Amino acid sequence: MEKVLIDKISMDIINYNNLNNYSLGNVFNIIMNKYNIDNINKDKVMVKVISTISEYGYDIVSTHPLILKKYK
């Protein structure tokens, strides 16, 4: 899995305007569908994305609905 792709997915999730109060899983699937990626272990990608979101200085306050909070 390319780090660049993980970074893009992470930034898309951080910047996602969650007006419909989707869960982390729903937002993740929406973003993954945007990149049209097949034959990939989505669980591994999600773990890497969550770690990257944390590296960017965000905490996942709630997974349903998805709420992020900047801490850095």
Secondary structure, 3 states (H helix, E strand, C coil): CCHHHHHHHHHHHHCCCCCCCCCHHHHHHHHHHHHCCCCCCHHHHHHHHHHHHHHCCEEEEEECCEEEEECC
